[in-house]
Amino acid sequence: MQSDRPGILILCTGNSCRSQMAAAYLEELAGDRLQVYSAGTEPEEDIHPLTRVVLSEDGLDISDRRPTHFREYLGRIPVYYLLIVCDGAAKSCPSVWPGVMERLSWPFDDPAAVDGTHDEKLAAFRQTRDEIKARVKSWTDSLTLQPAVNEAE
């Protein structure tokens, strides 16, 4: 799991919607600059099917992903950025995470909490996806990282 790229852990409660979306876009837009991890404070059994649907609409395949508990990473991977994408995780996340240099809080509404028809639920997932994608793009466009290894040496 070690990498010469700074690690970013995206944390949510269930690790089945928002954190998976953010991880997919971070890998797509900055995977060459960041080592991306995703976890939950109370992970679900599986990724929400509509998460997979809306990401596939954007050409992103997360079929090999599964929800992961944050304890699988705590103290085991270098995390430079800790990105919390829901208020629930913000409340239950450890207040101190070893090595974290920057803690980001980007709470998004939980599309899985929407009641309604299939089309209404799908619309909620698309809206959350689009909000996450825009926020990730804006952040990665302004992200400047120092190289981990000086290639001139």
Kinemage of the C-alpha trace (Angstrom):
@kinemage 1
@onewidth
@group {chain A} dominant
@subgroup {mainchain}
@vectorlist {calphas} color= white
{ca met a 1} P 0.000 0.000 0.000
{ca gln a 2} L 2.981 2.337 0.292
{ca ser a 3} L 3.455 4.893 -2.444
{ca asp a 4} L 5.696 7.843 -3.202
{ca arg a 5} L 2.514 9.898 -3.745
{ca pro a 6} L 0.838 11.641 -0.794
{ca gly a 7} L -2.080 9.642 0.554
{ca ile a 8} L -5.632 10.927 0.710
{ca leu a 9} L -8.253 9.061 2.697
{ca ile a 10} L -11.873 9.874 1.899
{ca leu a 11} L -14.057 9.139 4.882
{ca cys a 12} L -17.836 8.750 5.085
{ca thr a 13} L -20.162 6.831 7.352
{ca gly a 14} L -21.218 3.894 5.157
{ca asn a 15} L -18.484 4.048 2.496
{ca ser a 16} L -21.067 3.074 -0.096
{ca cys a 17} L -21.941 6.352 -1.861
{ca arg a 18} L -20.225 9.704 -1.351
{ca ser a 19} L -16.769 8.504 -0.367
{ca gln a 20} L -16.737 6.007 -3.225
{ca met a 21} L -17.712 8.754 -5.676
{ca ala a 22} L -15.036 11.108 -4.365
{ca ala a 23} L -12.408 8.359 -4.527
{ca ala a 24} L -13.321 7.504 -8.118
{ca tyr a 25} L -12.998 11.127 -9.234
{ca leu a 26} L -9.801 11.711 -7.270
{ca glu a 27} L -8.249 8.665 -8.898
{ca glu a 28} L -9.449 9.826 -12.313
{ca leu a 29} L -8.279 13.428 -11.932
{ca ala a 30} L -5.241 13.137 -9.643
{ca gly a 31} L -4.344 9.456 -9.342
{ca asp a 32} L -0.940 10.229 -10.784
{ca arg a 33} L -0.326 12.680 -7.909
{ca leu a 34} L -2.215 11.112 -4.995
{ca gln a 35} L -2.609 7.649 -3.514
{ca val a 36} L -6.366 7.433 -2.956
{ca tyr a 37} L -8.090 5.432 -0.209
{ca ser a 38} L -11.746 5.316 0.810
{ca ala a 39} L -13.285 4.127 4.074
{ca gly a 40} L -16.244 4.397 6.404
{ca thr a 41} L -16.841 4.733 10.110
{ca glu a 42} L -19.707 2.211 9.871
{ca pro a 43} L -19.279 0.601 6.447
{ca glu a 44} L -22.211 -0.962 4.642
{ca glu a 45} L -22.116 -4.520 3.314
{ca asp a 46} L -21.724 -3.364 -0.287
{ca ile a 47} L -21.514 -0.247 -2.406
{ca his a 48} L -24.953 1.155 -3.198
{ca pro a 49} L -26.032 -0.054 -6.669
{ca leu a 50} L -26.948 3.483 -7.754
{ca thr a 51} L -23.428 4.651 -6.910
{ca arg a 52} L -22.138 2.147 -9.442
{ca val a 53} L -24.768 3.243 -11.979
{ca val a 54} L -24.048 6.979 -11.821
{ca leu a 55} L -20.295 6.494 -11.896
{ca ser a 56} L -20.573 4.156 -14.887
{ca glu a 57} L -22.539 6.900 -16.667
{ca asp a 58} L -19.317 8.897 -16.404
{ca gly a 59} L -17.163 5.992 -17.578
{ca leu a 60} L -15.864 5.065 -14.117
{ca asp a 61} L -15.837 1.400 -13.135
{ca ile a 62} L -15.754 0.619 -9.412
{ca ser a 63} L -16.804 -3.024 -9.717
{ca asp a 64} L -13.687 -4.113 -7.805
{ca arg a 65} L -14.427 -1.874 -4.804
{ca arg a 66} L -15.964 -2.720 -1.463
{ca pro a 67} L -16.783 -0.721 1.649
{ca thr a 68} L -13.861 -0.642 4.067
{ca his a 69} L -13.665 0.290 7.744
{ca phe a 70} L -11.271 3.139 8.490
{ca arg a 71} L -9.490 0.954 11.059
{ca glu a 72} L -8.034 -1.040 8.153
{ca tyr a 73} L -5.990 2.071 7.357
{ca leu a 74} L -5.481 3.800 10.724
{ca gly a 75} L -1.768 3.779 11.463
{ca arg a 76} L -1.077 1.475 8.489
{ca ile a 77} L -0.950 3.895 5.574
{ca pro a 78} L 0.533 7.367 5.286
{ca val a 79} L -2.343 9.841 5.057
{ca tyr a 80} L -1.435 13.398 4.141
{ca tyr a 81} L -5.000 14.542 3.433
{ca leu a 82} L -8.059 13.380 5.346
{ca leu a 83} L -11.205 14.256 3.395
{ca ile a 84} L -14.491 13.856 5.263
{ca val a 85} L -17.548 13.909 2.994
{ca cys a 86} L -20.376 13.589 5.515
{ca asp a 87} L -21.282 15.094 8.867
{ca gly a 88} L -21.798 11.683 10.476
{ca ala a 89} L -18.220 10.644 9.785
{ca ala a 90} L -16.960 14.015 10.974
{ca lys a 91} L -18.508 13.320 14.389
{ca ser a 92} L -17.202 9.766 14.733
{ca cys a 93} L -13.799 10.100 13.056
{ca pro a 94} L -10.773 10.028 15.336
{ca ser a 95} L -9.837 13.610 16.172
{ca val a 96} L -6.172 12.792 15.629
{ca trp a 97} L -5.019 10.805 12.619
{ca pro a 98} L -1.295 10.008 12.523
{ca gly a 99} L 0.542 11.978 9.857
{ca val a 100} L -2.395 14.024 8.579
{ca met a 101} L -1.207 17.413 7.390
{ca glu a 102} L -4.557 18.677 6.135
{ca arg a 103} L -8.067 17.747 7.236
{ca leu a 104} L -10.755 18.704 4.725
{ca ser a 105} L -14.485 18.744 5.385
{ca trp a 106} L -16.765 18.637 2.340
{ca pro a 107} L -20.153 17.427 3.583
{ca phe a 108} L -22.541 16.319 0.842
{ca asp a 109} L -26.162 15.245 1.194
{ca asp a 110} L -26.610 11.473 1.382
{ca pro a 111} L -28.363 10.331 -1.799
{ca ala a 112} L -29.138 6.962 -0.194
{ca ala a 113} L -31.362 8.753 2.334
{ca val a 114} L -33.736 9.981 -0.386
{ca asp a 115} L -37.178 8.374 -0.369
{ca gly a 116} L -39.130 8.212 -3.578
{ca thr a 117} L -39.367 6.480 -6.891
{ca his a 118} L -36.401 4.876 -8.602
{ca asp a 119} L -36.130 7.934 -10.869
{ca glu a 120} L -36.153 10.318 -7.888
{ca lys a 121} L -33.446 8.301 -6.150
{ca leu a 122} L -31.386 8.146 -9.338
{ca ala a 123} L -31.723 11.935 -9.701
{ca ala a 124} L -30.431 12.383 -6.136
{ca phe a 125} L -27.412 10.169 -6.856
{ca arg a 126} L -26.683 12.090 -10.047
{ca gln a 127} L -26.895 15.406 -8.209
{ca thr a 128} L -24.527 14.250 -5.475
{ca arg a 129} L -22.177 12.784 -8.091
{ca asp a 130} L -22.103 16.068 -9.994
{ca glu a 131} L -21.471 18.100 -6.820
{ca ile a 132} L -18.644 15.792 -5.769
{ca lys a 133} L -17.109 15.770 -9.248
{ca ala a 134} L -17.144 19.592 -9.409
{ca arg a 135} L -15.607 19.938 -5.933
{ca val a 136} L -12.910 17.348 -6.645
{ca lys a 137} L -12.091 18.958 -9.996
{ca ser a 138} L -11.810 22.418 -8.449
{ca trp a 139} L -9.575 21.112 -5.661
{ca thr a 140} L -7.324 19.004 -7.902
{ca asp a 141} L -6.967 21.848 -10.415
{ca ser a 142} L -5.425 23.974 -7.660
{ca leu a 143} L -3.448 21.146 -6.029
{ca thr a 144} L 0.303 21.576 -6.103
{ca leu a 145} L 2.418 18.837 -4.626
{ca gln a 146} L 6.111 18.718 -4.019
{ca pro a 147} L 7.752 15.700 -5.632
{ca ala a 148} L 8.405 12.938 -3.113
{ca val a 149} L 11.771 12.112 -4.676
{ca asn a 150} L 14.190 14.577 -6.247
{ca glu a 151} L 14.958 12.974 -9.603
{ca ala a 152} L 18.015 15.214 -10.137
{ca glu a 153} L 19.864 13.513 -7.272
